[in-house]
Amino acid sequence: MGVTVLVGTQWGDEGKGKITDLITGEYDVVCRYQGGANAGHTVIANGHRFGLHQVPSGVMYEGVVPVIGNGCIVDPQILVEELDMLAREGIPTDLLKISGNAHLVMPYHKDLDGANERRLGKNLIGTTRRGVGPTYADKASRLGLRVQDLQDEKVFREKLETALAEKNPILELVYGLPTYTVDQITELYRPYAKRLQPYIVESSRYLNDAIDAGKSVLFEGAQATMLDIDHGTYPFVTSSNCTAGGAITGSGVGPVAIDRVLGIAKAYLTRVGSGPFLTELPQGDPIGEMLCEVGHEYGVTTGRKRRCGWYDAVVVNYAARVNGLTDLAITKLDVLGCLDEIKICVAYEADGVRYETVPEHQSIFYRAKPVYMTVPGWKCDISGCRSFFELPREAKDYIDLIEQLSGVRVSLVAVGPDRDETIDRHWR
């Protein structure tokens, strides 16, 4: 299968975990290249539902090497808890690799994340308060601690002392929060250092060696295109590059190695947290409530109810461009099975101008209005379909329309949550 990048094309929660889990068996290595414990991937295997935040979802396949790349941030407490959970379920994790260059989430990062959200009030970003933004901010400020620092306690303490000289006054004087000592955090992180030591590697070298040896690699993003720090709906975004370009910087593998870019899109649209959402259905709308309940649209990480709306072809067209998509996977098509009619946003209008891709300037995007096309629903259960030709004509027409509007072939169609409830149209 060569080297593939898998990205979300919307605001996350598109079903990346399911698709990663579905195709992982075709790859030798699965590498997560950005994000941290703020992103949850739900994987259903053997009738069990697993919520993974730090470990790449490829861990579910025996013999596949899961890698946490240098573009990720690692919360050692959550990572160790996940390793323990997988061990209890009899899932081996001994092949896991963690980049020594990945940055560490520290206790003060979580404190600052929550305090900043409270300060913003009604203008809050809607973060998971897992410390992700402050961790990436320290990375950019050259004040962060990295996974490799766990291997040398002297270095860890020196870097931590420098960081606390800045963080403690902010915690105490700005937010009125408790401060930390070097000893306090070192004692907390010492057992994590011992536990994670066997997994730490030079990930860029490992990945390039694997590719040179002819092994296939799947790069797995955490959030999605519209949450990318550069290309998303800033400031209501995450703190890293979750588009396909992030796979290059977040792994240390050069761009010429990439063979395919698979975009994941939900057959409708959801968003967690704050920020613009042009096709959102009003709170209490019966169709929006149905999408939420039938689609189980609650955040894996926070449990928050997701905002629901109609499929936005403009967003996916934009994602196709900024990621260089070669293929699309459409998930949760089955959720729409009880609707008489389905709307799909085909363009935006703002100030008398029609937009068929996301406007670059946020002020235009914020005041734009969706232009809808209405298509007939199929009014039946499609979860038993295993080929594209078994789908009702209306469902096939809907997929064909998505393909036409995005300019990217739809290679996979998910008609249910389990691995086998997926139609392979062009992937293999």
N, C-alpha and C positions, 0 to 999 in steps of 0.2 A: 504493500500500500504506500510505500515511500514515506514522505513527511507531510503531515496535514496539520493545519491550524483550525481549531474549532472555536467559533466566537458567537456570542449572543448578538442579535441584530436589533433588539428593542431596549427595554429598560431592565433587563435581567429576568430571571424566573421563567425563561422560555422552555426549560426542560433540557438544559445542557447536560445535566448529570445523567439523565436517561439515555441520551444519544451517545454520550461518551461511553457509558457502560455498554451500550448496544454494540458499538464498533470497536471497542478496545481489544477484543479477542483477535482482531486483525493486525494488531501492532505489538511490537516488542517492548516499547517504552511509552509511558504517558507522563508528560511534564506539565505541571501547573506553572504558569509563567507570571502571574500577577495576583494581587489581592491577598486577603488574609481571612481571618475567622468571621469577617462581616458577610461572607458569601456562603450560603448553604446549598449543597447539591443533594437532592433526594434521589436515591438509587433504590429500586425495588428488585430484589433477587431472591429466588426460592421462596417466594411468599412473604419475605421480610422487608420492611422499609428501613433504610439507613439514611440518616442525615449526616453528611460529611461536610466539614468546614475547612479543615486544614489538609487532610490527606487527599491526594488526587483520587478521583472515583475509580480510576483504573485498578486500584488495589483489589477490587472485587474479583479480578481474574487471576488465577494461579499462573505464575510464570511471567507475568507482565511486571516490568520494573516501574514503579511510581516515583516521580522526581518532583520535589518542590524547588523551583528555580530561583535564581538570584533576584528576580523581580518581585518575588513574594515577600510578605512579612509574616513572621511566625510568632504566635502566642504559645509559648512552650507548655503552659498549663493545659490549654485546650488540645494541643497536639498530643500530649501524653494521655489525656482522657480518651481521645479517639483511638489511640493505639491500644489502650486497655479494653475499650468497648469492642474493637475488632477481634482482639484475642479471645474475649469471652464468647464471641460468636464463632470461634474456630477459623477465622480468616487470617492467614499469615501476613505479616508485615515486615518480614526480615529483609525483603528486597528494597525497601524504601530508601531513597537517597534525598538528602537535604543539602542545598547549596550553602556553603560556608559564608557566602556573600549576602544571603537573605538577611533582612533586618529583623530585630527582635522587638516585639511589643512589650513595653515595660508597664508596671502598675500605674505610674504617673501619666502615661499616655491615655489610659482609660479614664482616669479622673479628669483630665483636661478635656477629653472628648465630651463627656457628660456635662461638665461645667460650661463649656462653650455653647452647647445646644440650649442649655437653660438660659444663658445670657441672650441668645438670639430671639428667644420668645416665639412670637408668631412667625418670624422669619427663619425659623430653624431649618437646617438642611434635611433633617430626617435621618441622621446616621444611626447605625446600630449601637453606637456608644461602646464599640469594642476597641477603641483607641487607634483606629486605622489612620485617620487623617493626621493626628499628631505624630504618629510613627513615620509616615512618609514625609511630613514636614521636617522632622529631625534628620531624616536621610538626606534631604535636599540642603539642609543647613550644615551638614557634615558634623552632626552632633549625635548621630545614632550609634547604637550598639548592634553588632552583627552576630549571626549564629556562630561564626568562627571564634568570637570572643569568649564563648562558653568554654573553649578548650584551654584557656589560659586565665586563671583566676586573677593573677596580677594585672593583666591587661584589662580584664573585665572591670576590676575595681577602679583602675585609673580612669577609664572612659566614663564609668558611672559617676565618679566624683565630679568630673567636668560637667556632665549633664545635669546633675543635681544642683550644682552651683547656679544654674540658670532656672531650673524647674521649681525648686523649693520656694524661692521668693514669689514666683507667680502663683503657686498653689496657696501660699499663706496670705500674701498681701493683696492679691487681686480677687481670689475666689474664697478666701477664708477656709481653706481645706487643710487637712493634716499634711505634714511634710514627711520625707523619707530619709533614712540614713543609708550609707553605703553598706554597712553591716547587715541591716535589715533586708535589703533586696538581695544581697549576695547569699545570705542564708536561704532565702526563698528559692533562688534560681540554682543553687548548687546541686540539688537532686535532679533537676531537669537537665543540667549539663551532663551529669553522669549517665542519665537515661538516653539522651539523644546522641551522645558521642559516637556510637557505632554507625550512625546514619549519615554523618557529615562528610561531604565530598566536594571536590572541585567540579561542579556540575557542568560548566561549559565544556571542559575537557571530556568529561564522561559522555555527554550528548554528542559531541562532534566525533569522538571515537566510535560511538555506536553507529552513527550515520555512515562514516567511512567504512565500517565493517559490513555495510549493506542492511543494517537493521532498520525497521520502520518505526517512526516516532510520531506520536500524536501530542500536539500542544493544546492544552485546555485552559481557556480563559475563565476568570471568576465572574465578573459582572457582565456588562454588555456595552454595545456601541454608544448608546445614548447616555451612558454613565461614564464614558471616557473623559479623563481630565482635560483633554484638548478638543475632542470632537463631540462631546455630549452637551447636555443642556446646562452648561455652567451658570451659576455655582452649584446647582443641584446635581452633583456628580460624585463619583468616587475620587480617590486621590492618586490613581495610577492609570496607565494606558492599557485598557482592556481590548482595544482593537487589535487587528492582526499584527500591526507593527510592534506592539508590545511583546509579542512572542519572540521577536528578534532580540530586543534589548533585555528582556526578562529571562533569557536563556543563554545568551552568548553563542547562538547559532546564526550563521549568516543568511541573508535573504535568498540567495540562490539555491539554498537547500530545500525551500518550500515548494511542494508539488501541488497541493490543493488547499483551498480555504473554504471550510464548510460553515455556513451561517445557520443558526437556529432561530426560528421564528414561531411564536405561538399563533394559532389560527384566529385568535382574537388578541387583545392587548391588555396588559396589566402593568401597574407600577406601584412600588412600595415607597413610602416617604413623600417628601414635598417635591414641588417642581411642576412645570407645565405638562399637560397631557391632553392634547387637542380632541381626541376621540373618546374621552372619558364619559361614561354614562352617569347621570346625576345620582347622588346618594339616595337610596330607596327605590331606584328604578328597578322594576321586576326582572328585566333582562340582565341587568348588572348583578342583581342578587343571585339570579340563577347561575350565571357564569362563575360567581364566587363560590357558591355551594357545590355545584356539580364538578367544577374544576379544582376544588379544594384549594382555593387561592388564599392561603395564609403563609406568611413567611417562614422558611425553614429555620432561620436564625432567631427571629424575634417573635414569631407567632402573630405578627400584625396582619390584619386583614388587608389584602391588596385592593387597590383601586382597579376597576375593570372597565373596559370599553371595546369599541370595534377595532378590527384590524386596520392598521395604518400603513398603506402601501408606500406612502411618501417616506416614512421612516426607514422601511426596509430597502427601498431604492437607494436612499442615502447610505445605508450600511453597506450595500453592495459596492458602492463606489469607494468609500474610505477604507474598506477591508480588502477589496479586490476579490470578492466572492467568486468561487467557481461552482458551488453547489449550495442548495438550500435544503434544510430539513424542516418540515412543518409539523408541529406538535399539537396535541389536544384537539384534533379535528373532531373527535367524537363528542366533545362537550357541546358543540353547536347542533347536535342531532335533534333537538326538540323544538327548533325555531322554524316558524313559517317563512320568515324572511330574514336575510342577513345583510347588514350594511358593511361596506368596505370603503375606506377613505382613499380616494384616487388622486386628490390634489388639495392644496390650500389656496385660500384667497385672502389677500391682505392689501388694503389700499388700492383695490381695483386690479391688482396684479395676481396672476395665477402661478403657483409654485408646484412643481412636480418632484422637487427634492427639498430637503430641509433648508430653509434660509440660513445663511451664515450668521446674520445679526439677530441676537436674541430678542430685541424689541419687536422685530417683524414676526418672529415665531410666536411670541407671547400673545400678540393680538390677531393672529391668523385664525381663520375659520375653516373647518374641514369641509371638503366637497365630497359628498357620498354618492356611491352607486349602490343600488339595492338589487340583490339577487335572490332567487328562491332557495329556501332551505330544503333538506332532504327528508326530515321528519321520520327518521328511523335510526336504529342502533347499528353502527358500522364497526363495532369493536371486534367482530368476527371476521372482517375482511382481511385477506392476506395478499391480495394482489390489487393493483390499481384498477383493473377491469372489473373487479367485484364491487367497487364502490358505486353508489347510486349516481346517475348522470349529473345531478345537481352538485354533488360533492366533487366529482371530477372536474366539472366546469369551474368550481370555486378554486381548486388547485391550479387549473390552467390559467385562470385570471391572475392569481398571485404570481405565477411564473412570468406571465406577460408584463405585468406592471413592474416587477423587480429586474427583469432582464437576466435572470439567473434560473437555471433549470432546477426544478424541485426533484431531488433525488431520493428523499426519504419522507414518509408520511406516517406519523404516529397516530394510531386510532385507539389507544388505551395506554395505561401507565406501565404495563409489564414489558419486558424485553421483546417477547414474541408478538406483541400487539403493534407491529410496525410493518409498513409496506416498503419494500426496496424497489424503487422505480428505476433508478439509474446508478446507484452507488457502486455496486460490485460489478 
